[in-house]
């Protein structure tokens, strides 16, 4: 597979997903779909670190400047700011960026800053380590994205992805609501050939622990679980018909957990790290 073929495959999947989402978008959905979700991706930076965060932390040293590319509300990078020289979050969503700054302020973290920009368009940012978690699923042109990561990272690039990307884990619910298959976003099967064709041979590490955010939040009741599935990503049909569809397939689409119910993922929610040295 040539670079052109691998990159085209990745980019075509992103385009098809975006086009499907646009067809279902409502008039009030707005252009920044991540702002509304900012609180869902906010976590206490001083929490007891989960195993997946500890695995990323193994690559970060006290003298490092960490670039968090598409870092959202800082769920990964703000805890790491406690153990490195500086964190720079390059994040285009204003809602996510505001949540990042608020979380840093609340936790008294003074060595973290937000750069409001798309990654490829950003200027004047560089670091020792670049962290990119749950972002490549949405990158419309993967090659310039990776090229800039390499040029701006003095030591290492780290991609974090689920074995089955979180958007794809909603495939069964999406089909139940919309009567059509979900246009899947690209995952590691599409990303790795792009890297190989660029002459990058990364280490690939599959972690044993499922990525909690990939599984969605816990709803106390069946009705609340259904409403959360309808209102959350991916975009889907709502209304009485949607509720009835999910109610009729509840045991297939949801799983009971301590504290209530959450969506049953389609695929493998374990996190994997794809990383390589740039020098």
C-alpha positions as CSV (number, residue, x, y, z in Angstrom):
1,X,0.0,0.0,0.0
2,X,1.5,3.4,-1.0
3,X,1.4,6.5,1.1
4,X,-1.3,7.9,-1.2
5,X,-3.5,4.8,-0.7
6,X,-3.1,4.6,3.1
7,X,-3.7,8.3,3.6
8,X,-6.7,8.3,1.2
9,X,-8.3,5.4,3.0
10,X,-7.9,7.3,6.4
11,X,-9.1,10.6,5.1
12,X,-12.1,9.1,3.2
13,X,-13.4,7.5,6.3
14,X,-13.2,10.8,8.2
15,X,-15.0,12.5,5.3
16,X,-17.8,9.9,5.2
17,X,-18.3,10.2,8.9
18,X,-18.5,13.9,8.7
19,X,-21.0,13.8,5.9
20,X,-23.2,11.3,7.7
21,X,-23.1,13.5,10.8
22,X,-24.0,16.6,8.8
23,X,-27.0,15.0,7.2
24,X,-28.4,14.4,10.7
25,X,-27.3,17.6,12.3
26,X,-30.1,19.8,13.6
27,X,-30.3,23.6,13.1
28,X,-29.4,24.3,16.7
29,X,-26.4,21.8,16.9
30,X,-23.9,24.6,16.2
31,X,-20.5,24.5,14.6
32,X,-18.5,23.6,17.7
33,X,-20.0,20.2,18.8
34,X,-17.3,19.7,21.4
35,X,-18.2,22.7,23.5
36,X,-21.4,21.1,24.7
37,X,-19.5,18.0,25.7
38,X,-16.7,19.8,27.6
39,X,-18.0,19.0,31.1
40,X,-18.2,15.3,30.2
41,X,-14.5,15.3,29.4
42,X,-13.4,17.2,32.5
43,X,-11.8,15.3,35.4
44,X,-10.0,16.3,38.6
45,X,-6.3,16.7,37.7
46,X,-5.4,15.7,41.2
47,X,-7.4,12.5,41.2
48,X,-5.8,9.1,41.8
49,X,-4.4,8.4,38.4
50,X,-6.0,5.5,36.5
51,X,-3.8,2.8,34.9
52,X,-4.1,4.3,31.4
53,X,-2.9,7.7,32.6
54,X,0.0,6.1,34.4
55,X,1.0,4.3,31.3
56,X,1.3,7.7,29.4
57,X,3.1,9.2,32.3
58,X,5.9,6.7,31.9
59,X,7.0,8.8,28.8
60,X,6.9,12.2,30.6
61,X,9.8,13.5,32.6
62,X,10.0,16.6,35.0
63,X,12.0,18.6,32.4
64,X,9.6,18.0,29.6
65,X,7.3,20.5,27.8
66,X,4.2,18.4,26.9
67,X,2.1,19.3,23.9
68,X,-1.5,18.1,24.2
69,X,-2.8,18.2,20.7
70,X,-6.5,18.4,20.7
71,X,-6.3,18.0,24.4
72,X,-9.9,19.1,25.1
73,X,-10.5,19.9,28.8
74,X,-7.1,18.5,29.8
75,X,-8.3,15.1,31.2
76,X,-4.8,13.7,30.4
77,X,-2.4,16.6,30.3
78,X,-3.5,18.5,33.4
79,X,-2.5,15.6,35.7
80,X,0.7,15.3,33.8
81,X,1.4,19.0,34.4
82,X,2.0,18.1,38.0
83,X,5.0,16.1,36.9
84,X,6.5,18.1,34.0
85,X,7.8,21.6,33.3
86,X,4.9,22.9,31.2
87,X,1.8,21.7,29.3
88,X,0.6,23.4,26.2
89,X,-2.9,22.4,25.0
90,X,-3.5,23.1,21.3
91,X,-7.3,22.9,21.2
92,X,-9.7,24.6,18.7
93,X,-12.9,24.2,20.7
94,X,-13.6,27.3,22.8
95,X,-15.8,25.3,25.2
96,X,-13.1,22.7,25.8
97,X,-10.4,25.4,26.1
98,X,-12.4,27.3,28.7
99,X,-13.0,24.0,30.7
100,X,-9.2,23.4,30.5
101,X,-8.4,26.8,31.9
102,X,-11.1,26.5,34.6
103,X,-9.9,23.1,35.7
104,X,-6.2,24.3,35.8
105,X,-7.3,27.3,37.9
106,X,-9.4,25.3,40.3
107,X,-6.5,22.8,40.9
108,X,-3.9,25.6,41.2
109,X,-1.9,24.4,38.2
110,X,0.1,27.3,36.9
111,X,2.3,25.6,34.3
112,X,-0.5,24.8,31.7
113,X,-1.7,27.1,29.0
114,X,-4.3,26.8,26.2
115,X,-3.6,27.7,22.5
116,X,-6.9,28.2,20.7
117,X,-6.1,26.7,17.3
118,X,-6.4,23.8,15.0
119,X,-3.1,21.8,15.2
120,X,-1.9,22.2,11.6
121,X,-2.7,25.9,11.6
122,X,-1.1,26.5,15.0
123,X,2.1,28.7,15.1
124,X,5.0,29.0,17.5
125,X,4.3,25.8,19.5
126,X,6.8,23.0,20.1
127,X,7.5,20.6,22.9
128,X,9.6,17.6,24.0
129,X,6.6,15.2,23.9
130,X,3.4,15.4,21.9
131,X,0.3,13.7,23.2
132,X,-2.6,13.0,20.9
133,X,-5.5,11.1,22.6
134,X,-8.7,10.2,20.8
135,X,-8.1,12.8,18.1
136,X,-7.0,11.0,14.9
137,X,-10.5,9.7,14.4
138,X,-11.5,13.2,13.3
139,X,-8.4,14.4,11.5
140,X,-9.5,15.2,7.8
141,X,-5.9,15.1,6.4
142,X,-3.7,12.8,8.4
143,X,-0.4,13.2,6.6
144,X,0.2,17.0,7.3
145,X,-1.1,16.4,10.8
146,X,1.6,13.8,11.5
147,X,4.3,15.7,9.7
148,X,3.7,18.7,12.0
149,X,3.8,16.5,15.0
150,X,7.2,15.1,14.0
151,X,8.6,18.6,13.3
152,X,7.3,20.1,16.6
153,X,8.2,17.2,18.9
154,X,11.8,17.2,20.1
155,X,11.7,13.7,21.6
156,X,8.5,11.7,21.1
157,X,5.0,11.5,19.7
158,X,2.3,9.5,21.6
159,X,-1.0,8.6,20.0
160,X,-3.7,7.2,22.3
161,X,-6.6,5.4,20.7
162,X,-9.0,2.7,21.7
163,X,-8.7,-0.7,19.9
164,X,-12.3,0.2,18.7
165,X,-12.5,4.0,18.4
166,X,-15.1,5.4,20.8
167,X,-17.4,6.7,18.0
168,X,-17.5,3.3,16.5
169,X,-18.5,1.7,19.8
170,X,-21.9,3.4,19.3
171,X,-22.5,1.6,16.0
172,X,-25.3,-0.7,17.4
173,X,-27.2,2.2,19.0
174,X,-26.8,4.4,16.0
175,X,-28.2,1.7,13.7
176,X,-31.1,1.1,16.0
177,X,-32.0,4.8,16.0
178,X,-31.4,5.6,12.4
179,X,-32.0,2.4,10.5
180,X,-28.7,2.6,8.7
181,X,-25.1,1.6,9.5
182,X,-22.8,4.1,11.2
183,X,-20.0,5.4,9.0
184,X,-17.0,4.3,11.0
185,X,-14.1,6.6,11.8
186,X,-10.6,5.4,11.2
187,X,-8.7,3.6,14.0
188,X,-5.4,1.9,14.4
189,X,-5.9,-0.3,11.4
190,X,-6.0,2.8,9.2
191,X,-3.5,4.9,11.2
192,X,-0.6,2.4,11.3
193,X,-0.3,2.0,7.5
194,X,-0.1,5.7,7.2
195,X,2.8,5.9,9.7
196,X,4.6,2.9,8.1
197,X,4.3,4.5,4.6
198,X,5.8,7.7,6.1
199,X,8.8,5.7,7.3
200,X,7.7,5.7,10.9
201,X,7.8,2.4,12.8
202,X,6.1,3.0,16.2
203,X,5.9,0.9,19.3
204,X,2.3,-0.4,19.8
205,X,1.2,-1.1,23.3
206,X,-2.3,-2.4,24.1
207,X,-3.2,-1.7,27.7
208,X,-5.3,-4.1,29.7
209,X,-7.7,-1.6,31.1
210,X,-10.8,-0.3,29.1
211,X,-10.9,3.4,28.5
212,X,-13.6,4.6,30.8
213,X,-14.8,7.5,28.6
214,X,-15.1,5.2,25.6
215,X,-17.8,3.3,27.5
216,X,-19.9,6.5,28.2
217,X,-21.3,7.7,31.5
218,X,-23.4,5.7,34.0
219,X,-27.1,6.5,34.1
220,X,-29.0,5.5,37.3
221,X,-32.1,4.3,35.5
222,X,-33.1,2.6,32.3
223,X,-35.0,5.7,31.1
224,X,-32.0,8.0,31.8
225,X,-29.7,5.6,30.0
226,X,-32.0,5.8,26.9
227,X,-32.2,9.6,27.0
228,X,-28.4,9.8,27.4
229,X,-27.9,7.6,24.3
230,X,-30.3,9.7,22.3
231,X,-28.8,13.0,23.3
232,X,-25.2,12.0,23.2
233,X,-22.9,11.3,20.2
234,X,-23.2,10.1,17.6
235,X,-25.9,12.3,16.2
236,X,-29.1,10.3,15.9
237,X,-32.9,10.5,15.5
238,X,-34.8,11.5,18.6
239,X,-38.4,11.4,19.7
240,X,-40.9,8.7,20.7
241,X,-39.9,6.3,18.0
242,X,-36.3,6.5,19.0
243,X,-37.2,5.8,22.7
244,X,-39.3,2.8,21.6
245,X,-36.5,1.4,19.5
246,X,-34.0,1.5,22.3
247,X,-36.5,0.2,24.9
248,X,-37.2,-2.8,22.6
249,X,-33.5,-3.7,22.4
250,X,-32.4,-2.4,25.8
251,X,-30.7,-5.6,27.1
252,X,-28.8,-5.9,23.8
253,X,-27.7,-2.3,23.8
254,X,-27.0,-1.5,27.5
255,X,-25.3,-3.3,30.3
256,X,-26.0,-3.1,34.1
257,X,-23.1,-1.8,36.1
258,X,-22.7,-0.6,39.7
259,X,-24.8,2.5,40.0
260,X,-27.0,2.0,37.0
261,X,-26.6,1.3,33.3
262,X,-24.2,2.3,30.5
263,X,-24.1,1.6,26.8
264,X,-22.8,-1.8,25.8
265,X,-19.8,-1.1,23.6
266,X,-19.5,-2.5,20.1
267,X,-16.0,-3.8,19.9
268,X,-12.9,-3.5,22.2
269,X,-12.7,-0.5,24.5
270,X,-9.2,-1.2,25.7
271,X,-6.7,1.7,25.1
272,X,-3.6,1.4,23.0
273,X,-0.6,3.6,22.8
274,X,1.2,4.1,19.4
275,X,4.4,6.0,20.1
276,X,7.9,6.6,18.6
277,X,11.0,8.7,19.2
278,X,11.5,11.7,16.8
279,X,15.2,11.8,17.4
